[in-house]
Amino acid sequence: MDEFKPQIIAFTCNWCTYAAADLAGTSRIHYPPNVRIVRVMCSSMVNPMYVFKAFESGADGVLIAGCHLVDCHYIDGPVKCDTMFARLKKMLHTLGLEDERLRHEMISASEGVIFAQVIREMVEQLKKLGPSPFKIRREALV
Amino acid sequence: MEETRIGVYICHCGLNIAGTVDVEEVTNYAATLPSVVVSRDYRYMCSDPGQDLIKNDIKELKLNRVVVASCSPRMHEPTFRKACQDGGLNPYLYEHANIREHCSWVHDDKKVATEKAKDLVRAAIKRVYYHQPLEVKEVPVNPKVLVVGGGIAGMQAALDIANGGHQVYLVEREPSIGGHMIQLDRTFPTLDCSECILTPKMADVGHHPFIELLAYSEVEEVSGSIGQFKVKVKKKARHIDESKCVGCGICEEKCPWKVPSEFEMGLGKRAVVYIPFAQAIPNLATVDVDHCVYIQSNGKKCGACIKFCEAKAITPETLLNQTDQIIEVEVGSIIVATGYDQFDPSVIPQYGYGRYDNVLTGLHFERMTCAAGPTGGKVVLKDGREPENVAIIHCVGSRDQNYHEYCSRVCCMYGLKYAHLIKELTDADVYEFYIDMRCFGEGYEEFYKRLSEEGVNFIRGKVAKVTDVAISDEEKGKLIVVAEDTLLGKLIRVPADMVILCAALEARADADKVASLFTLNRRADGFFLERHVKLDPVATPTDGVFICGCCEGPRDIPDTVAQAEATAAKALSLISKGKITLEAAIANVDETKCLGCGRCEEICTFHAPKVISKNGVMVSELNETLCKGCGACAVVCPTGAMLIRHFTQEEILAQVSALTEV
């Protein structure tokens, strides 16, 4: 059997974490290729539906990442995201998804190193967890 | 419906992308995806020939969607949007895939990187399918400006704008402009007299053809947004006829009732009908309604001012019947310069302020040394004696976890100034109790050095208490300042006749009201929050509203003036542009789905959505000039009525599912 390659969807805010991922690129900081980035304007724009969709269509982990509280382009986006995130986490837990599959980080535009580090950690963790239960279920049924 | 025709362009970026990603394979792959009409690769897509490929294809192949896979959209999205526009396509029918920063530069394995690039390109194609053309709207800028606060900050901003030939409304809540600066005696470190440098500026403001001074007035209501604010200003009744008053001061002289003067910090008295100080602008009398015997007795008692006013500016009519007026003005931008309050040291009981007569604050001392002040410029104790020793206590209420953690920035320097003035005006010994000396501005450190040479005693240590309980003959009849001298490591007791407290500068007591009036945010310390502490220090989260001076935090006069000029530059740049381009990717309400629940209104930091009644139904209405497009409202909307253009649910869902397709 092939080695399990976890798939991660990262929702990153345009001003901070997307820029951090850009910085990781310009600084040639390598990280595992398992992540696919979706650019949103603010982490508070992430609708729980997007996260469900990601898991439903086969993601093993989801990262939502935006600015630190003081950096937000929209003043208090991370606070709004936090509220949404807490509810989302409970819902996913109820659906039988391990808590570690969904992560919320604050990564500023200068923290390319941290972005790469977070991706590495997530990949390691997801490798231990194995494929998402949603994915296993779906593959069994197809 | 029009057929979707997508053009896909994969950039080599020299070898930056092509070195790690098999560009040809990605290009061929893209060509196989639905709705893709053309898929090309090119060495440098951002070059003119690269952009021409897009422009020509839009025309010749009738493309109505474009995807470019290259570097970060933060770099070249605007370039390719412009190329689309030049080719005749709405710039929002464009999508960007980042296969350099997020792919070729962070991965080594060509096979893996090529697969990832394919995923990113596929997701961009799926997403662009749902893009809609958006219109970039422009709104005109009203060239008039409102300045709130007539201290040095507000005056400077008003003058800069008015000198540029634009109308300014300057609102000041006190009877005269001048702010805290006009109360100061001399300014550090040059020791030039504050009045001498400020009164010419005040006169300029008073006479300027482009400044309409609304003194003794307060802003009541602000509506609208950048470029077109509507402001209601309450002009408080002075109870005199402003058109007739010549500011002769005879009413003040003849008024038999005296109350403590606010301007003199209670050290002197003023009449109930008064001009706050000699150089007041506007030079008009104001009646203190609460203390006026004529008004309080409903015209039965007193009336001295009516009798003596030769200009007939004070009449029974003005005293009894004059009411506040509401003035409405329309402006394009607003500058808030509402200043600070002095910290009230009586909340630190161990320093004895309010209990001991000769414990003063900085502003009291300013009035005392002022030649035109209540003591005629003499440094004297309450009983009229000259002090033999004076203690100056720094950081009262500042740098103190119990009160304000921040440094008030001006106290070290004015403390030094006081020491110099005491040395100049009396024979007293001066003791400065400090935590650290912070003398950071132009000529400040030199001033500190000069004072050390003048024989001032500097004691490093925070004062524990000020007491009048003497334990030796030397201390009898004096105040005793008890502190730890941290350089000697021992407790000391310094007898002093006078103690001056360098009280902190703090946010105005009503800063919360001002904040909600102008939609400003406040920091934990109560001062107004700038948009970015380093790179946007005078803008605020509300477009078109700028802040300067001490309402944003403690600062000295040079910094305040520089900031005020910065706000004027901001306002002038808006005026000279004449119009504002509004962000196109903002929220949009589908009224047919909206239930008027108000959750969008609740979550929006910028007050863009508002639930209104339309034909008897509650529905959310969006002020497009206020919306920044963050998308928080769309997340909380229970019916999906609120969506963010260019980031709609179907677009993002399409992108997400395309990314996880195998």
Interface residues (C-beta under 8 A of the other chain):
Chain A: Q7 I9 N14 Y18 A19 A21 D22 A24 G25 T26 R28 I29 H30 Y31 P33 R36 I37 V38 R39 V40 M41 C42 S44 M45 V46 N47 P48 M49 Y50 K53 A54 S57 G58 A59 H73 Y74 I75 D76 G77 K80 M84 A116
Chain B: S72 P73 R74 N98 R100 E101 H102 C103 W105 V106 H107 D108 D109 V112 A113 E115 K116 D119 L120 A123 N521 P541 A585 I603 T605 F606 K628 G629 C630 G631 A632 A634 V635 I644 F647 Q649 I652 L653 Q655 V656 S657 L659 T660 E661 V662
